[in-house]
Amino acid sequence: MTRKLFALLGLLIIVPLVLGACGPTPTPTEAPKTEAPTEAPTEAATEAPATEQPTEAAPAAAEEMAPEGATPPPGYEGKTWADIVAEAEGQTVNWYMWGGSDTINAWVTGYVADNLKERYGVNLNMVPVSDATEFVNKVLGEKQAGKDTDGSVDIMWINGENFRTMRQADLLYGPWSLFLPNTVYVNWEDASVSNDFGFPVEGYESPYGKAQVVMIYDSAKVPEPPTTIDALIEWIKANPGKFTYPAPPDFTGSVFVRHICYWATGGYEQFLGEFDQELFDEKMPACWEALNDIEPYLWREGQTYPENHTRLQDLFANGEVYFDVSYGPANASNMIKQGKYPETTRTFVFDTGTIANTHYVAIAYNSPHKAGAMVLANFLLSPEAQLSKAHPDVWGDLPAIDPALLPADWQQKFNELPRGVATLPSDVLAAHRLPELQSPWLIAIEKGWEENVLQK
């Protein structure tokens, strides 16, 4: 890839009509120091053998009710949730989502699809995509063509810049998510839920799951992991070649860089809110300095960076590097179970915390099956679906709902979830959550890394 072409791709990332991926697209190659891949931040799950989970008894559809005082969605004024459920029966919902994990795909096409059909008579058609631009551009193209009804996309797995751009371009239906009966189990007071990468949700998305960064390490090679950024930098310098991170805008490389920037610039609090170019120019040179300072001590002396998280996983599995970075707290345990990571693999979070976010589903403005899409979103928020998804043998995704808001018997079920040997307790993770910044900050940081670290 020429630098001129890279610059063009960089502009496409900044233009808000061409957005990032819903998950990583694994490739076996590495990024030379003069190039970087064009993935955007999100979260993904490590694949693991799917196991059949028992279906918990759920309330009958007629017993489900919208939260008291909730306003019906547009087009359903004066309607009840039972009316929406009745309309949904017989509909086929097209769910466009990242399809890069066999584990997640099996859960959606098996557990979720079976329950939707049996409970509500709703058919689910999963449409796998490798990049969010596929559904973003599809909905955008239909809007430009005046196809404001009978669109191709009903519901999308989405977050971050993709949500922000579609919301601002009036490509999403809403508000609707606060009318879902199961939204009562969502802690909307949590800023990382009510704001998607700092952008207000305002009823246009429904939470689907959560992610939080953990540092993965081999305890046989690193008996006492560095749990502060300062200590990690010292470790990197004392152990040349044994640490690296993917080249941003790979989602894991990008989030690792943000941790360094939070630390080097004096804290993330100053960057919350709208993007401020003057503040960025004033503060970020300290981040580039820190990253350039460790570069000669990275794998291959920083002359090349892994192109994506899959490549970093390979390096860790082969013992070439001693650390991995993941948005999935259960990924390390799943990799151990699959025999890909050594039994001595463990995880930690920095004492000052690690970045966390929420992923969601959103409905296209021209969806012909909005009722079915809402029924799907509501089922995804049900305690039984969230419990199934959180099971380490199924996915290990962090629940989008707050177990503390559940009845006591369901709280016990979540408390009794098995935890992999390398998975941190939920309370430890919750006590160390740091917020994501609004997407313009992310784009600027990724571009700044390219100009001030990659090309230096």
C-alpha positions as CSV (number, residue, x, y, z in Angstrom):
1,M,0.0,0.0,0.0
2,T,1.4,3.4,-1.0
3,R,1.5,6.2,1.5
4,K,-0.7,8.2,-0.9
5,L,-3.4,5.4,-0.9
6,F,-3.1,5.1,2.8
7,A,-3.8,8.8,3.2
8,L,-6.9,8.4,0.9
9,L,-8.1,5.6,3.1
10,G,-7.5,7.7,6.2
11,L,-9.8,10.4,4.7
12,L,-12.4,7.8,4.1
13,I,-12.3,6.8,7.7
14,I,-12.8,10.4,8.8
15,V,-15.7,10.9,6.4
16,P,-18.6,9.8,8.5
17,L,-20.4,7.9,5.7
18,V,-17.8,5.2,5.5
19,L,-17.3,3.6,8.9
20,G,-15.5,1.0,10.9
21,A,-16.0,-2.7,11.4
22,C,-18.3,-4.6,13.7
23,G,-15.5,-6.9,14.4
24,P,-12.0,-7.8,13.3
25,T,-11.4,-9.3,9.9
26,P,-8.5,-11.7,10.6
27,T,-5.6,-11.8,8.1
28,P,-2.2,-13.5,8.6
29,T,-0.1,-10.6,7.5
30,E,1.7,-7.9,9.4
31,A,1.7,-4.1,8.9
32,P,5.0,-2.6,8.0
33,K,6.0,0.6,9.9
34,T,5.0,2.8,6.9
35,E,1.5,1.3,6.7
36,A,-1.5,0.6,8.9
37,P,-4.7,-1.4,8.4
38,T,-8.1,0.2,8.1
39,E,-10.2,-1.4,10.8
40,A,-12.1,0.7,13.3
41,P,-12.6,0.1,17.0
42,T,-15.2,-2.3,18.2
43,E,-15.3,-5.5,20.2
44,A,-15.3,-9.1,19.2
45,A,-15.3,-12.5,20.8
46,T,-12.9,-15.3,20.7
47,E,-14.3,-18.4,19.1
48,A,-15.0,-21.5,21.3
49,P,-17.0,-24.6,20.8
50,A,-20.7,-23.7,21.2
51,T,-22.6,-25.8,23.8
52,E,-26.3,-26.2,24.0
53,Q,-27.8,-24.3,26.9
54,P,-31.1,-25.1,28.5
55,T,-33.9,-22.7,27.8
56,E,-35.2,-21.0,31.0
57,A,-38.9,-20.5,31.4
58,A,-39.9,-17.0,30.3
59,P,-43.1,-15.0,30.9
60,A,-45.7,-15.5,28.2
61,A,-45.8,-12.7,25.6
62,A,-49.1,-11.5,26.9
63,E,-47.7,-11.0,30.4
64,E,-44.9,-8.7,29.2
65,M,-45.6,-5.0,29.6
66,A,-43.8,-1.8,28.7
67,P,-42.3,0.1,31.6
68,E,-44.9,2.3,33.4
69,G,-45.0,5.7,31.7
70,A,-42.9,4.7,28.7
71,T,-43.9,6.4,25.5
72,P,-44.8,4.1,22.6
73,P,-42.4,4.2,19.6
74,P,-43.2,6.3,16.5
75,G,-46.0,4.7,14.5
76,Y,-47.3,2.8,17.6
77,E,-48.9,5.7,19.4
78,G,-51.7,4.4,21.7
79,K,-50.4,0.8,21.3
80,T,-49.3,-1.6,24.0
81,W,-46.4,-4.0,24.0
82,A,-48.9,-6.8,23.4
83,D,-49.9,-5.0,20.2
84,I,-46.3,-5.0,19.0
85,V,-45.9,-8.6,19.8
86,A,-49.0,-9.5,17.9
87,E,-47.8,-7.5,14.9
88,A,-44.4,-9.2,15.0
89,E,-45.9,-12.7,14.7
90,G,-45.1,-14.2,11.2
91,Q,-42.5,-11.5,10.4
92,T,-38.9,-12.4,9.3
93,V,-36.4,-10.1,10.8
94,N,-33.1,-9.5,8.9
95,W,-30.3,-9.0,11.5
96,Y,-27.2,-7.6,10.0
97,M,-24.2,-8.3,12.3
98,W,-20.6,-9.1,12.3
99,G,-20.2,-12.8,11.3
100,G,-16.6,-13.4,12.2
101,S,-17.2,-15.8,15.1
102,D,-18.6,-19.3,14.7
103,T,-19.5,-19.3,18.4
104,I,-21.6,-16.1,18.2
105,N,-23.2,-17.1,14.9
106,A,-24.2,-20.5,16.4
107,W,-25.8,-18.8,19.4
108,V,-27.8,-16.4,17.2
109,T,-28.9,-18.9,14.6
110,G,-29.6,-21.5,17.2
111,Y,-30.6,-20.3,20.7
112,V,-31.9,-16.9,19.7
113,A,-33.6,-17.9,16.5
114,D,-35.2,-21.0,18.1
115,N,-36.6,-19.0,21.0
116,L,-38.0,-16.2,18.8
117,K,-39.8,-18.7,16.7
118,E,-41.2,-20.8,19.6
119,R,-42.2,-17.9,21.8
120,Y,-43.3,-15.2,19.4
121,G,-43.6,-16.8,15.9
122,V,-40.9,-14.5,14.6
123,N,-38.4,-15.8,12.1
124,L,-34.8,-14.6,12.4
125,N,-32.5,-14.3,9.4
126,M,-28.9,-13.5,10.4
127,V,-27.1,-11.6,7.7
128,P,-23.3,-11.8,8.4
129,V,-21.1,-9.0,7.4
130,S,-17.3,-8.5,7.8
131,D,-17.5,-4.7,8.0
132,A,-20.2,-2.2,9.2
133,T,-19.8,-0.3,6.0
134,E,-21.9,-3.0,4.4
135,F,-25.1,-2.2,6.2
136,V,-24.3,1.4,6.7
137,N,-23.9,2.0,3.0
138,K,-26.9,-0.3,2.2
139,V,-29.2,1.8,4.4
140,L,-27.7,5.1,3.1
141,G,-28.1,4.0,-0.5
142,E,-31.7,3.1,0.1
143,K,-32.3,6.5,1.7
144,Q,-30.6,8.3,-1.2
145,A,-32.8,6.3,-3.7
146,G,-35.9,7.3,-1.8
147,K,-36.6,3.8,-0.5
148,D,-38.1,4.9,2.8
149,T,-40.1,1.8,3.3
150,D,-39.5,-1.9,2.8
151,G,-35.7,-1.6,3.4
152,S,-33.3,-4.5,3.4
153,V,-32.0,-4.1,6.9
154,D,-34.3,-4.5,10.0
155,I,-31.8,-4.5,12.9
156,M,-28.0,-4.1,13.2
157,W,-25.4,-5.0,15.8
158,I,-23.7,-1.6,16.1
159,N,-21.8,0.8,18.3
160,G,-19.4,3.7,18.3
161,E,-18.9,5.8,15.2
162,N,-21.3,3.7,13.2
163,F,-24.2,4.6,15.5
164,R,-23.2,8.2,15.7
165,T,-23.1,8.6,12.0
166,M,-26.3,6.7,11.2
167,R,-28.1,8.7,14.0
168,Q,-26.9,12.0,12.6
169,A,-27.8,11.0,9.1
170,D,-31.4,10.0,10.1
171,L,-30.8,6.4,9.2
172,L,-32.1,5.0,12.4
173,Y,-35.6,4.4,13.7
174,G,-36.5,5.7,17.1
175,P,-36.8,6.3,19.9
176,W,-38.0,2.8,20.8
177,S,-35.7,1.0,23.2
178,L,-37.2,2.5,26.4
179,F,-40.5,0.9,25.6
180,L,-39.1,-2.6,25.8
181,P,-40.4,-4.6,28.8
182,N,-36.9,-5.9,29.6
183,T,-35.3,-2.5,29.5
184,V,-36.1,-2.3,33.3
185,Y,-33.1,-4.5,33.8
186,V,-30.8,-2.0,32.2
187,N,-28.9,0.5,34.4
188,W,-29.5,3.6,32.3
189,E,-27.7,5.6,35.0
190,D,-24.5,4.0,33.9
191,A,-22.9,6.5,31.5
192,S,-21.2,3.8,29.5
193,V,-24.7,2.4,28.7
194,S,-26.7,5.6,28.2
195,N,-23.8,7.0,26.0
196,D,-22.3,5.0,23.1
197,F,-18.7,6.1,22.9
198,G,-19.8,9.3,24.5
199,F,-22.7,9.9,22.2
200,P,-26.2,9.8,23.8
201,V,-28.3,6.8,23.0
202,E,-31.6,8.5,23.6
203,G,-33.7,5.4,22.9
204,Y,-32.3,4.7,19.4
205,E,-30.3,1.7,20.5
206,S,-30.9,-1.2,22.9
207,P,-27.9,-2.7,24.8
208,Y,-26.8,-6.1,23.7
209,G,-23.6,-6.8,25.8
210,K,-20.6,-5.1,27.3
211,A,-16.9,-5.3,26.8
212,Q,-13.9,-4.3,28.9
213,V,-10.2,-4.4,28.2
214,V,-8.0,-6.8,30.0
215,M,-4.3,-7.4,29.7
216,I,-3.5,-11.1,29.0
217,Y,-0.1,-12.5,30.1
218,D,1.7,-15.8,30.6
219,S,2.2,-16.2,34.3
220,A,5.0,-18.7,33.8
221,K,7.0,-16.0,32.0
222,V,5.7,-13.0,33.9
223,P,5.1,-14.1,37.5
224,E,4.3,-10.5,38.7
225,P,2.6,-8.6,35.9
226,P,3.0,-4.8,35.8
227,T,-0.4,-3.5,36.9
228,T,0.3,0.2,36.2
229,I,1.2,2.0,33.0
230,D,4.5,3.1,34.5
231,A,5.4,-0.4,35.5
232,L,4.4,-1.8,32.1
233,I,6.7,0.7,30.3
234,E,9.5,-0.3,32.6
235,W,8.9,-4.0,31.9
236,I,8.8,-3.3,28.1
237,K,12.2,-1.6,28.3
238,A,13.7,-4.4,30.5
239,N,12.4,-7.1,28.2
240,P,13.1,-6.0,24.6
241,G,11.0,-7.7,21.9
242,K,8.5,-9.3,24.2
243,F,5.7,-6.8,23.9
244,T,3.8,-5.3,21.0
245,Y,0.4,-4.1,20.1
246,P,-1.6,-4.1,16.8
247,A,-1.3,-1.1,14.5
248,P,-4.3,1.3,14.9
249,P,-7.0,1.5,13.7
250,D,-7.2,-2.1,14.7
251,F,-9.6,-2.0,17.6
252,T,-7.2,-3.6,20.2
253,G,-4.3,-1.5,19.0
254,S,-6.4,1.6,19.1
255,V,-7.6,1.0,22.7
256,F,-4.1,0.2,23.9
257,V,-2.9,3.5,22.5
258,R,-5.8,5.3,24.3
259,H,-4.7,3.8,27.6
260,I,-1.2,5.2,27.1
261,C,-2.8,8.6,26.1
262,Y,-5.0,8.6,29.2
263,W,-1.9,8.1,31.3
264,A,0.6,10.4,29.5
265,T,-1.7,13.4,29.2
266,G,-2.9,13.5,32.9
267,G,-6.2,11.6,32.7
268,Y,-9.2,11.0,30.4
269,E,-11.5,13.4,32.2
270,Q,-10.3,16.4,30.2
271,F,-11.3,14.7,26.9
272,L,-14.9,13.8,27.8
273,G,-17.3,15.8,25.7
274,E,-17.0,17.1,22.2
275,F,-13.8,17.0,20.3
276,D,-11.5,20.0,21.0
277,Q,-8.7,20.4,18.4
278,E,-6.8,22.9,20.5
279,L,-6.8,20.6,23.6
280,F,-5.8,17.7,21.4
281,D,-2.8,19.6,20.0
282,E,-1.8,20.7,23.4
283,K,-2.0,17.4,25.2
284,M,-1.4,14.5,22.8
285,P,2.3,15.1,22.1
286,A,3.0,13.6,25.5
287,C,1.3,10.4,24.3
288,W,3.3,10.3,21.0
289,E,6.5,10.8,23.1
290,A,5.6,7.9,25.4
291,L,4.8,5.6,22.5
292,N,7.9,6.5,20.6
293,D,9.9,6.0,23.7
294,I,8.9,2.3,24.0
295,E,9.0,1.6,20.2
296,P,12.6,0.4,20.0
297,Y,11.9,-2.1,22.7
298,L,8.8,-3.6,21.0
299,W,8.7,-6.8,19.0
300,R,11.0,-6.5,16.0
301,E,12.2,-3.2,17.4
302,G,9.0,-1.5,16.5
303,Q,9.9,-1.6,12.8
304,T,6.7,-3.5,12.2
305,Y,3.4,-3.9,14.1
306,P,0.9,-6.8,14.0
307,E,-1.8,-5.9,11.5
308,N,-4.7,-7.0,13.8
309,H,-5.6,-8.7,17.0
310,T,-5.5,-12.2,15.4
311,R,-1.9,-11.7,14.6
312,L,-1.1,-10.6,18.1
313,Q,-2.9,-13.7,19.4
314,D,-0.7,-15.8,17.2
315,L,2.4,-14.1,18.6
316,F,1.3,-14.7,22.1
317,A,0.3,-18.3,21.5
318,N,3.7,-19.0,20.0
319,G,5.6,-17.4,22.9
320,E,7.1,-14.6,20.8
321,V,5.5,-12.0,23.0
322,Y,4.3,-12.4,26.6
323,F,1.3,-10.1,26.5
324,D,-2.0,-9.9,24.6
325,V,-4.7,-7.2,24.8
326,S,-8.4,-8.1,24.6
327,Y,-11.8,-6.4,24.9
328,G,-13.2,-9.7,26.0
329,P,-12.6,-10.6,29.7
330,A,-13.4,-14.3,29.0
331,N,-11.3,-14.6,25.8
332,A,-8.2,-15.8,27.6
333,S,-10.1,-18.6,29.3
334,N,-11.7,-19.6,26.1
335,M,-8.3,-19.7,24.3
336,I,-6.9,-21.9,27.1
337,K,-9.9,-24.2,26.8
338,Q,-9.3,-24.5,23.0
339,G,-5.7,-25.4,23.6
340,K,-4.4,-22.2,21.9
341,Y,-3.0,-20.5,24.9
342,P,-0.9,-22.0,27.7
343,E,-2.6,-23.2,30.9
344,T,-0.6,-20.5,32.7
345,T,-2.3,-17.7,30.9
346,R,-4.0,-15.1,33.2
347,T,-5.4,-11.6,33.0
348,F,-5.3,-8.3,34.9
349,V,-6.6,-4.8,34.7
350,F,-4.5,-1.7,35.4
351,D,-4.8,-0.3,38.9
352,T,-6.2,2.9,37.4
353,G,-8.7,1.0,35.3
354,T,-9.3,-0.2,31.7
355,I,-11.6,1.1,29.0
356,A,-15.0,-0.4,28.8
357,N,-18.0,0.1,26.5
358,T,-21.4,-1.3,25.5
359,H,-22.5,-2.8,22.2
360,Y,-26.1,-2.5,21.0
361,V,-28.7,-3.3,18.4
362,A,-30.4,-0.5,16.4
363,I,-33.3,-0.5,13.9
364,A,-33.0,0.9,10.4
365,Y,-35.3,3.8,9.7
366,N,-36.9,2.0,6.7
367,S,-37.2,-1.4,8.3
368,P,-40.4,-3.2,7.2
369,H,-40.4,-5.3,10.3
370,K,-40.0,-2.9,13.2
371,A,-42.2,-4.9,15.5
372,G,-40.2,-8.1,15.0
373,A,-37.0,-6.2,15.5
374,M,-38.2,-4.8,18.8
375,V,-39.3,-8.3,19.9
376,L,-35.8,-9.5,19.1
377,A,-34.2,-6.7,21.0
378,N,-36.4,-7.3,24.0
379,F,-35.6,-11.0,24.0
380,L,-31.9,-10.2,23.8
381,L,-32.3,-8.2,27.1
382,S,-34.2,-11.0,28.8
383,P,-32.4,-12.5,31.9
384,E,-32.4,-16.0,30.3
385,A,-30.8,-14.7,27.0
386,Q,-28.2,-12.6,28.9
387,L,-27.4,-15.5,31.1
388,S,-26.9,-17.8,28.2
389,K,-24.7,-15.3,26.4
390,A,-22.6,-14.8,29.5
391,H,-21.9,-18.5,30.0
392,P,-18.2,-19.1,29.2
393,D,-19.0,-22.2,27.2
394,V,-21.3,-20.2,25.0
395,W,-19.7,-16.7,24.6
396,G,-18.6,-15.2,27.8
397,D,-19.9,-11.8,26.8
398,L,-20.5,-9.4,29.8
399,P,-24.2,-8.9,30.4
400,A,-25.9,-5.7,29.1
401,I,-28.3,-5.9,32.0
402,D,-27.5,-5.1,35.6
403,P,-28.0,-8.3,37.7
404,A,-28.7,-6.1,40.7
405,L,-31.9,-5.1,39.1
406,L,-33.1,-8.7,38.7
407,P,-35.2,-10.8,41.0
408,A,-33.3,-12.6,43.7
409,D,-33.4,-16.0,41.9
410,W,-32.0,-14.6,38.7
411,Q,-29.3,-12.7,40.7
412,Q,-28.2,-16.1,42.1
413,K,-28.0,-17.6,38.7
414,F,-25.7,-14.9,37.5
415,N,-23.6,-15.2,40.6
416,E,-23.3,-18.9,40.0
417,L,-22.1,-18.6,36.5
418,P,-18.8,-20.5,36.1
419,R,-15.8,-18.4,35.5
420,G,-12.8,-19.5,33.5
421,V,-9.4,-19.8,35.2
422,A,-8.2,-16.7,33.5
423,T,-11.3,-14.6,33.9
424,L,-11.5,-11.9,36.5
425,P,-14.4,-11.6,38.9
426,S,-17.2,-9.3,37.7
427,D,-16.8,-7.0,40.7
428,V,-13.1,-6.5,39.9
429,L,-14.0,-5.5,36.4
430,A,-16.8,-3.2,37.4
431,A,-14.6,-1.4,39.9
432,H,-12.0,-0.7,37.1
433,R,-14.2,0.6,34.2
434,L,-13.0,3.6,32.3
435,P,-15.1,5.4,29.7
436,E,-14.6,5.5,26.0
437,L,-14.3,8.9,24.3
438,Q,-16.5,10.3,21.6
439,S,-15.6,8.9,18.2
440,P,-14.0,12.1,16.8
441,W,-11.4,11.8,19.6
442,L,-10.7,8.2,18.5
443,I,-10.3,9.1,14.9
444,A,-8.0,11.9,15.8
445,I,-5.9,9.7,18.1
446,E,-5.6,7.0,15.4
447,K,-4.6,9.5,12.8
448,G,-2.2,11.1,15.2
449,W,-0.6,7.7,15.9
450,E,-0.1,7.2,12.2
451,E,1.6,10.6,11.7
452,N,3.6,10.8,14.9
453,V,4.5,7.2,15.7
454,L,4.1,4.9,12.7
455,Q,5.7,7.3,10.2
456,K,8.4,8.7,12.5
